[in-house]
Amino acid sequence: MNLSRRVTIAGGAITPFIGKFHPDFIWKKHPDFGTRENPTLEQYIHEVALGACQNVGIDPALVDRGYVGNFVGELFSNQGHLGSMAAAAHEGLNYTPFTRVEGACASGGLGIAAGVDAIQAGADIVLVIGAEVQTTRNAKEGADFLARASHYETARGLDPFTFPAMFARRTKAYCDKFGVTPEALAPIVAKAYDNANRNPNAHMREVQMSAEQAGSASDKNPCFLENEELNPWLRVGDCSQVSDGGCAIILCSDKGLEKLGECQGDPVDIVACEVACGPLGQVADLTKMDVTAAAASKAYAQAGWNATDIEVAEVHDCFSITEALICEALGFCGDGEGTQLAAEGATSLNGRIPVNTGGGLMAFGHPVGATGIKQAFEIFRQMNGLCGDYQMESSPARGLCANMGGDDRTSVVTLLQKN
Amino acid sequence: MNLSRRVTIAGGAITPFIGKFHPDFIWKKHPDFGTRENPTLEQYIHEVALGACQNVGIDPALVDRGYVGNFVGELFSNQGHLGSMAAAAHEGLNYTPFTRVEGACASGGLGIAAGVDAIQAGADIVLVIGAEVQTTRNAKEGADFLARASHYETARGLDPFTFPAMFARRTKAYCDKFGVTPEALAPIVAKAYDNANRNPNAHMREVQMSAEQAGSASDKNPCFLENEELNPWLRVGDCSQVSDGGCAIILCSDKGLEKLGECQGDPVDIVACEVACGPLGQVADLTKMDVTAAAASKAYAQAGWNATDIEVAEVHDCFSITEALICEALGFCGDGEGTQLAAEGATSLNGRIPVNTGGGLMAFGHPVGATGIKQAFEIFRQMNGLCGDYQMESSPARGLCANMGGDDRTSVVTLLQKN
């Protein structure tokens, strides 16, 4: 849909993404265990809400609308009704309209899409928050919670780790079709860790993973699925992280921009933000991300862009195969060529089309509801030269975010431009 | 916010709201137990999505956008990602953008607000679905799930039935302040059942409750809270029902209306739809619904209406006290006069300002995510003379819906007009 009112990202805030293997994450062997606790979902929401307002120099009372992207707060934190929880961040937010939006791992992207609509409807300053806490339960319980993003009744039996199994199934289909092995995905994993090692907010900022390590199963990188057919097709290193964290951005109309104080960067235009959904529990072709392709097609058409215009991209790499498939769905390469992009260095920090410069879901981390917001904030920060040790040499002017939920069942593709 | 594009409700669909005491609800003593099961969340979503399209004579492929209002599908049905589930209702919905929205019991109203925004942003036909299934667990487990609408960490300890206790607390404060007893709420309850007994879709269509029965605790209408201080202030009859059900409406721009086939009624304008949130876990004054008052104030200002313009209202009566407090917040009467409105018959089917003509949440039922959609569809149906045995004698031209979540922490007030 064409935007009759210009929408920009004016700024935002992000917390470190933390979890297992992050030095600040409290667990039973952490020296602070028993004296300090990890932040709660409420604390993440409040911290980034206030941080984003501060980042653009506004009193929170100036916010016209708010959205909270979150997937399963009801399960990990016993907490729904997160819009009202966000309104508690500051007395200036009392009576502000907040809505929690959910589309599995695309919840953050849906928050941005809703914010774009709100500005079309007349809002001038919109706060879009994403947050998730997932470390309150063990991995198997968490995997059961996350399986709510699939058609639970029919998919849950696939494996105790339902989603890893669903994407192992895609890896198998992809390898069968294109005559490659899972080792072809190793450069995608290694690139993610390489980028994250330069990113102070990354979950895996201190964990290294070479292409050699990623490319073979080992004690440190085991195959872990119980489903025997799918087990060989996925290793721990192919998976995104179970992270806690939050991110928020401020969207503005032109009139909204006039109300801001001092900002940390120049505004970045949202040129298009398009959503597509596919039927839950039904995937037509395991070797394609057709729903993401549909969202991208609509976004490119709206902007009058094509894939060659994109200078930086945040792509939903919930698993290594996902990055390959989405790069193909976005037209960054042809079918079956997604693994080569990383192998050739095209998606590296200073390659032809850098993808997931901060480490992506696999190494920056994946606090589900925050991920879609983080993607947009990353592009904003790359465009404004704010990425420190992982700043691209040439600040990009045109960028793309592809935020995907479930097994490519909800997808949000956003195109961004710095003037 | 002013609407730059006109938004109308063109039609919709609703299922019966069912649960304990409804003749079609399957439970261990039902004759069909073991041979038939109650509908699932997926079935409700699909039934009303297709029903709404059929009701306005469109191919689902014409839907530009969809929203699903649902509170805790992740808990009662192990299912999130309901936008993608809705997209599975019909092949014509493949690639249609759907978003699940959540704001506790105001989730349906938030779906309508999002749909109004979508039309401002350029959509022409928007499908807004609400559905909830709550009968898969027993009452105590369900009460724990529903407590996710409160600030769980601080509120859950109030009582195993957290929300009933929160509203008993409001009843106590109200009675203390205005010098009345809980018996003053009995006419609100009796009116709800009286209306529901005329409504074939109502959960309590076959259960009767007189003002005498509602006004005193008894074996059939017990006080049930464990919290001793709050126990005397609430009876079972003061509570809304734990129901399953779905409802969907079709919102249209003027251009959208031109695409429709045969409709069952004339379109009804949404003149205003305003949302407000208050801080979760903090209520300034237990005798006021200040968040609902804030949403109403914005809606009245936008429409240029006041309370005396309203000819029919759907008011969120999650408990009997809530109807009294919201009638006051909406300006239907002064502070402390909310109970008298029902006692005097003003809110009866053919009173001065009929409220909850189909039985409201207390007797029509309260499948949480569906409630806000049902409210708007009820007003549409009253305005079009489609309410059968509970049709108002004079078809109203101006109506209001107040859909509220949590302890008055998210509120959506919608004003509707038939030209």
Contacts between the chains, C-beta under 8 A, distances in Angstrom:
chain1	res1	chain2	res2	distance
A	1	B	64	7.9
A	1	B	121	5.8
A	1	B	122	4.2
A	1	B	123	6.8
A	2	B	122	6.5
A	3	B	121	7.9
A	4	B	121	8.0
A	4	B	122	7.2
A	40	B	153	8.0
A	42	B	153	7.9
A	64	B	1	8.0
A	66	B	277	7.9
A	71	B	80	6.4
A	72	B	74	5.5
A	72	B	80	6.1
A	73	B	148	7.9
A	74	B	72	5.5
A	74	B	74	5.1
A	74	B	75	5.7
A	74	B	145	7.6
A	74	B	148	4.9
A	75	B	74	5.8
A	75	B	75	7.2
A	77	B	152	7.8
A	78	B	147	7.7
A	78	B	148	6.0
A	78	B	152	4.5
A	78	B	153	7.7
A	78	B	156	7.6
A	79	B	148	5.8
A	79	B	151	8.0
A	79	B	152	5.2
A	79	B	153	7.9
A	80	B	71	6.4
A	80	B	72	6.2
A	80	B	102	6.1
A	80	B	104	6.2
A	80	B	148	4.0
A	80	B	149	6.0
A	81	B	102	7.5
A	81	B	103	6.5
A	81	B	104	4.3
A	81	B	148	6.8
A	81	B	149	4.8
A	81	B	150	7.5
A	81	B	280	6.1
A	81	B	405	6.3
A	81	B	406	5.3
A	81	B	409	6.5
A	81	B	410	6.9
A	82	B	102	7.8
A	83	B	102	7.9
A	83	B	103	5.2
A	83	B	110	7.9
A	83	B	277	5.3
A	83	B	410	5.8
A	84	B	103	7.2
A	84	B	104	7.5
A	84	B	277	4.9
A	84	B	278	6.5
A	84	B	279	6.9
A	84	B	280	4.1
A	84	B	405	7.2
A	84	B	406	6.0
A	84	B	409	3.8
A	84	B	410	5.3
A	85	B	151	7.4
A	85	B	280	4.5
A	86	B	277	7.6
A	87	B	277	4.0
A	87	B	278	6.2
A	87	B	279	5.3
A	87	B	280	7.2
A	87	B	409	7.7
A	88	B	279	3.4
A	88	B	280	5.2
A	88	B	281	6.8
A	88	B	282	6.6
A	93	B	277	7.7
A	93	B	279	7.7
A	94	B	277	8.0
A	94	B	278	6.0
A	94	B	279	6.4
A	95	B	276	4.5
A	95	B	277	7.0
A	95	B	278	6.9
A	95	B	291	6.7
A	95	B	294	4.3
A	95	B	295	7.9
A	96	B	276	7.4
A	96	B	277	6.1
A	97	B	113	7.4
A	97	B	274	7.4
A	97	B	275	3.5
A	97	B	276	6.1
A	97	B	277	6.3
A	98	B	103	7.6
A	98	B	275	7.8
A	98	B	277	4.6
A	98	B	410	7.3
A	99	B	101	5.4
A	99	B	102	7.8
A	99	B	103	6.1
A	99	B	110	4.9
A	99	B	113	7.2
A	99	B	114	6.7
A	99	B	275	7.1
A	100	B	101	7.0
A	100	B	102	4.6
A	100	B	103	6.3
A	101	B	99	5.4
A	101	B	100	7.0
A	101	B	101	5.7
A	101	B	102	7.7
A	102	B	80	6.0
A	102	B	81	7.4
A	102	B	82	7.8
A	102	B	83	7.9
A	102	B	99	7.8
A	102	B	100	4.6
A	102	B	101	7.7
A	102	B	102	6.2
A	103	B	81	6.4
A	103	B	83	5.2
A	103	B	84	7.2
A	103	B	98	7.6
A	103	B	99	6.1
A	103	B	100	6.3
A	104	B	80	6.2
A	104	B	81	4.3
A	104	B	84	7.5
A	110	B	83	7.9
A	110	B	99	4.9
A	113	B	97	7.4
A	113	B	99	7.2
A	114	B	99	6.7
A	114	B	114	6.4
A	114	B	117	7.4
A	116	B	121	7.3
A	117	B	114	7.3
A	117	B	117	4.3
A	117	B	118	5.7
A	117	B	120	7.2
A	117	B	121	4.4
A	118	B	117	5.7
A	120	B	117	7.2
A	120	B	120	5.5
A	120	B	121	3.7
A	120	B	122	7.1
A	121	B	1	5.8
A	121	B	3	7.9
A	121	B	4	8.0
A	121	B	116	7.3
A	121	B	117	4.4
A	121	B	120	3.7
A	121	B	121	6.5
A	122	B	1	4.2
A	122	B	2	6.5
A	122	B	4	7.2
A	122	B	120	7.1
A	123	B	1	6.7
A	145	B	74	7.6
A	147	B	78	7.7
A	148	B	73	7.9
A	148	B	74	4.8
A	148	B	78	6.0
A	148	B	79	5.8
A	148	B	80	4.0
A	148	B	81	6.8
A	149	B	80	6.0
A	149	B	81	4.8
A	150	B	81	7.5
A	151	B	79	8.0
A	151	B	85	7.4
A	152	B	77	7.8
A	152	B	78	4.5
A	152	B	79	5.3
A	153	B	40	8.0
A	153	B	42	8.0
A	153	B	78	7.7
A	153	B	79	7.9
A	156	B	78	7.5
A	274	B	97	7.4
A	275	B	97	3.5
A	275	B	98	7.8
A	275	B	99	7.1
A	276	B	95	4.5
A	276	B	96	7.4
A	276	B	97	6.1
A	277	B	66	7.9
A	277	B	83	5.4
A	277	B	84	4.9
A	277	B	86	7.6
A	277	B	87	4.0
A	277	B	93	7.7
A	277	B	94	8.0
A	277	B	95	7.0
A	277	B	96	6.1
A	277	B	97	6.3
A	277	B	98	4.6
A	278	B	84	6.5
A	278	B	87	6.2
A	278	B	94	6.0
A	278	B	95	6.9
A	279	B	84	6.9
A	279	B	87	5.3
A	279	B	88	3.4
A	279	B	91	8.0
A	279	B	93	7.7
A	279	B	94	6.4
A	280	B	81	6.1
A	280	B	84	4.1
A	280	B	85	4.5
A	280	B	87	7.2
A	280	B	88	5.2
A	281	B	88	6.8
A	282	B	88	6.6
A	291	B	95	6.7
A	294	B	95	4.3
A	295	B	95	7.9
A	405	B	81	6.2
A	405	B	84	7.2
A	406	B	81	5.3
A	406	B	84	6.0
A	409	B	81	6.5
A	409	B	84	3.8
A	409	B	87	7.7
A	410	B	81	6.8
A	410	B	83	5.8
A	410	B	84	5.3
A	410	B	98	7.3
